[in-house]
Amino acid sequence: MALAMRELKKTGDYTGLAEPQFVAARKGVEDIIGLEAFYRIEQETVEKSKRKPPAQARRPRR
């Protein structure tokens, strides 16, 4: 684990796992910490914002 953290800090990447292994490890950690429950709570409790269109899409004022 320490080797992985050093490589991530130094290069921003970790080459010790192939992508399928990394995906499986990430999913395992998410399952252990109950991340899906946190996502569900966030979705139920975070206020919905009314987004304005990007500036270039808005009509100019006259």
N, C-alpha and C positions, 0 to 999 in steps of 0.2 A: 504494500500500500504506500509506503514511504517513497519508493521508487516512482510509482505512478504520480504521486503528488509533486515530486521534484520535476519530473518531465513536463507535467502540465504547467507548472509555474514557469519553467524555463522556455518552453516552446509554444504553450497554449494548446498542445495536443498530446495524446497518449497513443503510442503505436503498439503497446503490449497486447492489445486485443483486436481481433478482427471485428468488423461491424456487427455481424450477427451475435457474437459473444458480448459485445458492448450493449447491444439492445437488450439481450437477456439479463445482463447484470443490472442495467438501469431499471428494467421492469421489476426485477426482484427487490431492489431497494425501495422502489415506489410502493410495492405491495407490503413490505415490512413496515413502512412508516404510515401506511394508510393514506396515501396521497389522493386517491380517488375521492375519499370522504371530504378532504379539504377542498378539492375542486367543486364538489357538490355544494358544500357550505358557502363557498365564495359565490357561486352562481346564484344561490338563493338569497344572499344577503347584500351583495354589492349593488349600489344604485345604478339604474340604467341611465345613461346620459344621452341627451339629444345632440347628436353630432351635426355640426354645420358642414356644408359642402366645402371643399377646398376653395381658397380665395379665387383662383382663376375660373372656377365654375360659377361663382356668384355673379349676379347681374350688378353692374355698376349703378350707384345712386345718381339720380338726376336732380 
